[in-house]
Amino acid sequence: MAKSSAAGLLTSVDSMFTTQEERDNAQRSYVTDLPTAEISDFPDHPFKVRMDESMTEMVSSVKERGVLSPVLVRPMPDGSYQMVSGHRRKMAAELAELPTLPCIVRELTDDEAVIIMVDSNLQREQVLPSEKAFAYHAVSLSGGKDSTAMLLLMIERDMPIDVVLTADTGMEFPEMYEHMQKLDGLLYRERGIHITTLRHPKGFEWLMFEEPKVKQSSIENRQRLGVSLYGNGWPGARVRWCTGQLKTHLIHKEVNRLKKERNALHYVGIAADEPKRIKDDQYPLVDWGITEAEALHISYDRGFDWGGLYRIYNRCSCWCCPLQRIGELKKLRAHHPELWTRLREMDRRAIAQFGHNPLGQFTKNWTVEQLERRFANEDRQISVSVREER
């Protein structure tokens, strides 16, 4: 976002008499409920809110459930607040006679406020004739902190959303499925659409154990090694067939179709501190300067906490991934014993089918059963130490 050149050359009076922490806090957004009467419209706001059928439906929803996504306002010198993004929600709240409105309060200059206001509202105006290919907006949702924060903010800022795509591997945490259901409910209430879920027709375990090999070189190689001609075995760092066949291939195929048929824009949840992952799509979090840590807090602030997954694990994708660290696997055993039991069963089946090789062994150095014995031994040692201390 462009800033005044003077701001980069001169030290302000505030910066001379305040600490960096105080200045950072002044710029940080926070969410609160504000009296609707204290929020004034943006001066000469060109995007007029229409009292149409859509607005009538929104008023009914607000009367029943309240305003679920905060509007964006900025504080004014006289102690009041000025609307930046969310004029439709404000009108719906007024018509529903709600005394307060959930708001994101953010310090913004006039220029910054205008840019956000025009960005969110103009894009929404463009999406009205949905047949126009240039106005089709496809959002990828993995369910993690970055894509969740992106979707929440796109909804809050009234950005156009025509479809939200996710790929279900069938091997996600139970809490992740609950999180996705919660997001789907919000998306339907706010935009009238559901998340579109893409799935492989056979699933993870079929690919791992049962997919027949058809490539002649692969068949000959397996015959030479005496390895089963069915299944891909455990995924590895070099061959991550799970990510390819269960996630990226499905998403890319659908996104490419939408780009070809509707010239769609594709929105991807990559944070501002992951610049190496940026390619040729749309990256709102990067545009807004939102880091991974900030994305997590944005989701928490809006009531999306994944059932505590991110407080336990560093990553919340497939629970059966062989590439996760041993510490994460130990947490899986402790916090999700039913999944750990299932992982042990898959491990035994893989060794029986493929043997002790990269296809059949969970990691290069460990089977899941060996990890079970290691973790159990560590637990016993901790238990003995605790008794001795008492």
ZALO-147550 format. One line per field, with one value per residue (C-alpha): x, y, z. Coordinates in nm, 2 decimals, always signed. Each point is the difference from the previous one (the first is absolute). Layout:
N
X (X / ...) $
Y (Y / ...) $
Z (Z / ...) $
//
This chain:
390
X (+0.00 / +0.14 / +0.09 / +0.10 / +0.36 / +0.03 / -0.08 / +0.31 / +0.23 / -0.11 / -0.03 / -0.34 / -0.04 / -0.19 / +0.29 / +0.24 / -0.20 / -0.14 / +0.16 / +0.00 / -0.23 / -0.25 / +0.01 / -0.06 / -0.29 / -0.16 / +0.01 / -0.13 / -0.36 / -0.24 / -0.36 / -0.27 / -0.37 / -0.08 / -0.33 / -0.14 / -0.08 / +0.37 / +0.10 / -0.03 / +0.01 / +0.31 / -0.03 / -0.12 / -0.01 / -0.07 / -0.12 / -0.36 / -0.17 / -0.32 / -0.32 / -0.05 / -0.10 / +0.35 / -0.01 / -0.34 / +0.15 / +0.30 / -0.22 / -0.20 / +0.33 / +0.13 / -0.32 / +0.03 / +0.38 / +0.15 / +0.29 / +0.25 / +0.29 / +0.13 / +0.00 / +0.32 / +0.00 / +0.27 / +0.01 / -0.05 / +0.15 / -0.33 / -0.04 / -0.25 / +0.07 / -0.03 / -0.11 / +0.26 / -0.13 / -0.33 / -0.26 / -0.26 / +0.04 / -0.03 / -0.33 / -0.13 / +0.08 / -0.17 / -0.31 / +0.00 / +0.02 / +0.32 / +0.15 / +0.36 / +0.21 / +0.31 / +0.29 / +0.37 / +0.15 / +0.31 / +0.21 / -0.01 / +0.10 / -0.24 / +0.19 / +0.01 / -0.37 / -0.10 / +0.21 / -0.16 / -0.35 / +0.04 / +0.17 / -0.28 / -0.30 / +0.09 / +0.09 / -0.34 / -0.17 / +0.19 / -0.13 / -0.37 / -0.03 / +0.13 / +0.00 / +0.29 / +0.31 / +0.23 / -0.19 / +0.02 / +0.20 / +0.12 / +0.14 / +0.22 / -0.06 / +0.24 / -0.16 / +0.33 / +0.06 / +0.11 / -0.29 / -0.25 / +0.11 / -0.01 / -0.36 / -0.12 / +0.15 / -0.13 / -0.35 / +0.05 / +0.13 / -0.29 / +0.24 / -0.18 / +0.01 / -0.17 / +0.14 / +0.21 / +0.19 / +0.16 / +0.15 / -0.09 / +0.27 / -0.22 / +0.29 / -0.05 / -0.04 / -0.36 / +0.03 / +0.09 / -0.32 / -0.19 / +0.19 / -0.09 / -0.37 / +0.01 / +0.16 / -0.26 / -0.28 / +0.15 / +0.05 / -0.36 / -0.15 / +0.21 / +0.02 / -0.26 / +0.25 / +0.15 / +0.36 / +0.06 / +0.19 / +0.21 / +0.09 / +0.19 / -0.25 / +0.19 / +0.18 / +0.32 / +0.01 / -0.09 / +0.28 / +0.24 / -0.08 / -0.22 / +0.07 / +0.13 / +0.33 / -0.05 / +0.33 / +0.22 / +0.32 / -0.16 / -0.13 / +0.34 / +0.18 / -0.24 / +0.02 / +0.38 / -0.02 / -0.27 / -0.24 / -0.38 / -0.13 / -0.28 / +0.00 / +0.25 / +0.11 / +0.08 / +0.05 / +0.35 / +0.19 / +0.09 / -0.34 / -0.28 / -0.28 / -0.25 / +0.03 / +0.00 / -0.29 / -0.22 / +0.05 / +0.19 / -0.11 / -0.36 / +0.02 / +0.21 / -0.23 / -0.31 / +0.18 / +0.14 / -0.35 / -0.14 / +0.28 / -0.06 / -0.38 / -0.05 / +0.33 / -0.01 / +0.23 / +0.14 / +0.05 / +0.26 / +0.07 / +0.37 / +0.13 / +0.22 / +0.30 / +0.00 / +0.11 / +0.16 / -0.34 / -0.15 / -0.07 / -0.25 / -0.33 / -0.16 / +0.15 / -0.21 / +0.20 / +0.32 / -0.18 / -0.12 / +0.34 / -0.14 / +0.25 / -0.07 / -0.01 / -0.24 / -0.22 / -0.03 / -0.10 / -0.25 / -0.17 / +0.00 / -0.14 / -0.30 / -0.07 / +0.18 / +0.24 / +0.00 / -0.10 / +0.34 / +0.21 / +0.25 / +0.05 / +0.11 / +0.17 / +0.22 / -0.18 / -0.37 / +0.00 / -0.03 / +0.06 / +0.17 / +0.27 / +0.34 / +0.18 / -0.10 / +0.24 / +0.02 / -0.11 / -0.32 / -0.06 / +0.05 / -0.27 / -0.23 / +0.04 / -0.09 / -0.28 / -0.15 / +0.05 / -0.27 / +0.19 / +0.33 / -0.16 / -0.11 / +0.35 / +0.15 / -0.25 / +0.10 / +0.37 / -0.05 / -0.18 / +0.26 / +0.29 / -0.20 / -0.06 / +0.32 / +0.26 / +0.26 / +0.08 / -0.10 / -0.35 / -0.07 / +0.19 / -0.16 / +0.32 / +0.36 / +0.09 / -0.32 / -0.31 / -0.31 / +0.03 / +0.36 / -0.12 / -0.27 / +0.26 / +0.22 / -0.28 / -0.12 / +0.35 / +0.03 / -0.33 / +0.11 / +0.33 / -0.20 / -0.23 / +0.29 / +0.17 / -0.32 / -0.04 / +0.36 / -0.04 / -0.30) $
Y (+0.00 / +0.33 / +0.26 / +0.36 / +0.06 / +0.25 / -0.28 / -0.18 / +0.31 / +0.18 / -0.12 / +0.09 / +0.16 / -0.31 / -0.22 / +0.22 / -0.03 / -0.35 / -0.35 / -0.23 / -0.23 / +0.28 / +0.10 / -0.36 / -0.04 / +0.32 / -0.16 / -0.34 / -0.09 / -0.11 / -0.13 / +0.15 / +0.08 / +0.36 / +0.19 / +0.03 / +0.36 / +0.08 / -0.13 / +0.26 / -0.08 / +0.07 / +0.35 / +0.00 / -0.38 / -0.08 / -0.36 / +0.04 / -0.28 / -0.11 / -0.11 / -0.30 / -0.37 / -0.08 / +0.27 / -0.12 / -0.35 / +0.14 / +0.20 / -0.32 / -0.19 / +0.28 / +0.01 / -0.38 / -0.04 / +0.35 / +0.12 / -0.29 / +0.17 / +0.33 / +0.32 / +0.20 / +0.35 / +0.25 / +0.22 / +0.38 / +0.28 / +0.09 / -0.35 / -0.12 / -0.26 / +0.00 / -0.29 / -0.13 / -0.33 / -0.17 / +0.26 / -0.27 / -0.17 / +0.34 / +0.07 / -0.35 / +0.06 / +0.33 / -0.14 / -0.29 / +0.26 / -0.15 / +0.25 / -0.12 / -0.13 / -0.22 / +0.20 / -0.04 / +0.33 / +0.10 / +0.32 / +0.10 / +0.32 / +0.15 / -0.16 / -0.34 / +0.01 / +0.10 / -0.28 / -0.27 / +0.15 / +0.01 / -0.34 / -0.18 / +0.18 / +0.04 / -0.36 / -0.09 / +0.22 / -0.17 / -0.35 / +0.08 / -0.14 / -0.34 / -0.10 / +0.23 / -0.22 / +0.27 / +0.02 / -0.36 / -0.04 / -0.35 / -0.04 / -0.29 / -0.11 / -0.26 / +0.06 / +0.11 / +0.33 / +0.20 / -0.10 / +0.03 / +0.35 / +0.09 / -0.12 / +0.17 / +0.33 / -0.03 / -0.04 / +0.29 / +0.23 / -0.08 / -0.14 / -0.20 / -0.38 / -0.23 / -0.33 / -0.14 / -0.32 / -0.24 / -0.35 / -0.27 / -0.27 / -0.20 / +0.00 / +0.34 / +0.04 / -0.02 / +0.35 / +0.12 / -0.14 / +0.18 / +0.32 / -0.03 / -0.05 / +0.31 / +0.20 / -0.14 / +0.12 / +0.35 / +0.01 / -0.11 / +0.25 / +0.29 / -0.09 / -0.26 / -0.26 / -0.32 / -0.12 / -0.22 / -0.31 / -0.20 / -0.36 / -0.28 / -0.26 / -0.28 / +0.17 / -0.01 / -0.37 / -0.12 / +0.20 / -0.12 / -0.37 / -0.09 / +0.22 / -0.23 / +0.10 / +0.04 / +0.16 / -0.28 / +0.13 / +0.01 / -0.35 / -0.13 / +0.18 / -0.14 / -0.35 / +0.02 / +0.11 / -0.25 / +0.28 / +0.00 / +0.14 / +0.17 / +0.32 / +0.29 / -0.07 / +0.27 / +0.35 / +0.13 / +0.33 / -0.09 / -0.15 / +0.18 / -0.17 / +0.08 / +0.38 / -0.03 / -0.24 / +0.10 / +0.38 / +0.19 / -0.19 / +0.03 / +0.37 / +0.09 / -0.19 / +0.18 / +0.34 / -0.04 / -0.09 / +0.32 / +0.21 / -0.14 / +0.02 / +0.31 / +0.17 / -0.04 / +0.16 / -0.25 / +0.11 / -0.19 / +0.03 / +0.06 / +0.23 / +0.30 / -0.17 / -0.28 / +0.19 / -0.31 / -0.17 / +0.29 / -0.08 / +0.15 / +0.00 / +0.24 / +0.02 / +0.23 / -0.07 / +0.11 / +0.31 / +0.08 / -0.07 / -0.28 / -0.25 / -0.36 / +0.09 / +0.28 / -0.23 / -0.23 / +0.28 / +0.14 / -0.34 / -0.04 / +0.35 / -0.10 / -0.32 / -0.25 / -0.20 / -0.34 / -0.17 / +0.08 / -0.17 / +0.28 / +0.01 / -0.36 / -0.05 / +0.22 / -0.12 / -0.10 / -0.19 / -0.38 / -0.18 / -0.30 / +0.19 / -0.17 / +0.33 / +0.15 / +0.02 / -0.27 / +0.25 / +0.05 / -0.37 / -0.03 / +0.27 / -0.20 / -0.31 / +0.21 / +0.22 / -0.22 / -0.36 / -0.13 / +0.15 / -0.14 / -0.35 / +0.04 / +0.11 / -0.31 / -0.22 / +0.17 / -0.05 / -0.37 / -0.04 / +0.20 / -0.22 / -0.32 / +0.12 / +0.18 / -0.11 / +0.21 / +0.24 / +0.36 / -0.11 / -0.21 / +0.18 / +0.31 / +0.20 / -0.09 / -0.07 / -0.10 / -0.21 / +0.12 / -0.31 / +0.10 / +0.35 / -0.15 / -0.19 / +0.31 / +0.23 / -0.26 / -0.03 / +0.38 / +0.01 / -0.26 / +0.19 / +0.32 / -0.19 / -0.14 / +0.34 / +0.16 / -0.28 / +0.05 / +0.37 / -0.05) $
Z (+0.00 / -0.10 / +0.27 / -0.01 / -0.10 / +0.28 / +0.25 / -0.11 / +0.03 / +0.31 / +0.36 / +0.14 / +0.34 / +0.12 / -0.09 / +0.20 / +0.32 / -0.01 / +0.00 / -0.30 / +0.20 / +0.06 / -0.37 / -0.10 / +0.23 / -0.14 / -0.35 / +0.11 / -0.07 / +0.27 / -0.01 / +0.22 / +0.01 / -0.07 / +0.02 / -0.36 / +0.06 / +0.05 / -0.34 / -0.28 / -0.37 / -0.20 / -0.15 / -0.36 / +0.00 / -0.37 / +0.04 / +0.11 / +0.19 / -0.18 / +0.18 / -0.22 / +0.06 / +0.11 / +0.26 / +0.13 / +0.04 / +0.18 / +0.24 / +0.08 / +0.07 / +0.22 / +0.20 / +0.06 / +0.05 / +0.03 / -0.21 / -0.01 / -0.18 / +0.14 / -0.22 / -0.04 / +0.16 / +0.09 / +0.31 / -0.05 / +0.21 / +0.16 / +0.14 / -0.25 / -0.28 / -0.37 / -0.22 / -0.25 / -0.11 / +0.08 / -0.09 / -0.08 / +0.34 / +0.17 / -0.18 / +0.08 / +0.36 / +0.01 / -0.17 / +0.24 / +0.28 / +0.15 / +0.26 / -0.07 / -0.28 / +0.01 / -0.14 / -0.09 / +0.11 / -0.19 / -0.02 / -0.37 / -0.18 / -0.25 / -0.29 / +0.16 / +0.08 / -0.35 / -0.15 / +0.22 / -0.06 / -0.38 / -0.01 / +0.19 / -0.13 / -0.36 / -0.03 / +0.15 / -0.26 / -0.28 / +0.11 / -0.04 / -0.36 / +0.09 / -0.37 / -0.06 / -0.01 / +0.12 / +0.33 / +0.11 / +0.32 / +0.12 / +0.35 / +0.10 / +0.36 / +0.16 / +0.34 / +0.16 / +0.17 / -0.31 / -0.23 / +0.29 / +0.08 / -0.37 / -0.04 / +0.32 / -0.11 / -0.35 / +0.14 / +0.24 / -0.26 / -0.24 / -0.26 / -0.27 / +0.05 / -0.26 / +0.11 / +0.28 / -0.08 / +0.24 / -0.05 / +0.26 / +0.04 / +0.24 / +0.25 / +0.17 / +0.38 / +0.12 / +0.13 / -0.35 / -0.14 / +0.28 / -0.09 / -0.36 / +0.08 / +0.21 / -0.28 / -0.24 / +0.22 / +0.01 / -0.37 / -0.07 / +0.24 / -0.14 / -0.37 / -0.06 / -0.13 / +0.14 / -0.01 / -0.31 / +0.12 / -0.25 / +0.08 / -0.17 / -0.11 / +0.19 / +0.29 / +0.19 / +0.10 / -0.35 / -0.15 / +0.27 / -0.01 / -0.30 / -0.31 / -0.27 / -0.17 / -0.37 / -0.12 / -0.14 / +0.15 / +0.34 / -0.03 / -0.11 / +0.28 / +0.26 / -0.14 / +0.02 / +0.36 / +0.09 / +0.11 / -0.04 / -0.33 / +0.19 / +0.20 / +0.04 / +0.36 / +0.25 / -0.15 / +0.02 / -0.04 / -0.36 / -0.10 / +0.18 / -0.20 / +0.27 / -0.04 / -0.37 / -0.06 / +0.30 / +0.00 / -0.26 / -0.31 / +0.10 / +0.08 / -0.30 / -0.24 / +0.12 / +0.02 / -0.36 / -0.12 / +0.16 / -0.14 / -0.35 / +0.00 / +0.22 / +0.01 / +0.38 / +0.25 / +0.24 / +0.37 / +0.20 / +0.38 / +0.02 / +0.27 / -0.06 / +0.17 / -0.26 / -0.32 / -0.16 / -0.04 / -0.20 / -0.37 / -0.24 / +0.20 / +0.24 / +0.35 / +0.23 / +0.31 / -0.17 / -0.13 / +0.35 / +0.16 / +0.23 / +0.13 / +0.10 / +0.37 / -0.07 / -0.21 / +0.30 / +0.23 / -0.25 / -0.01 / +0.38 / +0.04 / -0.21 / +0.19 / -0.22 / +0.21 / -0.17 / +0.32 / +0.14 / -0.27 / -0.04 / +0.37 / -0.01 / -0.34 / -0.22 / -0.31 / -0.04 / -0.33 / -0.05 / +0.33 / -0.17 / -0.17 / +0.02 / -0.05 / +0.33 / +0.29 / +0.26 / +0.26 / -0.19 / -0.02 / +0.37 / +0.05 / -0.24 / +0.22 / +0.31 / -0.13 / -0.27 / +0.11 / -0.24 / -0.29 / +0.13 / +0.02 / -0.36 / -0.10 / +0.16 / -0.20 / -0.32 / +0.09 / +0.05 / -0.33 / -0.19 / +0.14 / -0.08 / -0.36 / -0.09 / +0.26 / +0.17 / -0.28 / -0.09 / -0.10 / +0.31 / +0.27 / +0.16 / +0.00 / -0.09 / +0.36 / +0.16 / -0.03 / +0.19 / +0.23 / +0.08 / +0.08 / +0.23 / +0.20 / +0.02 / +0.12 / +0.25 / +0.14 / +0.03 / +0.18 / +0.25 / +0.06 / +0.07 / +0.23 / +0.20 / +0.02 / +0.14 / +0.26 / +0.11 / +0.03 / +0.23) $
//
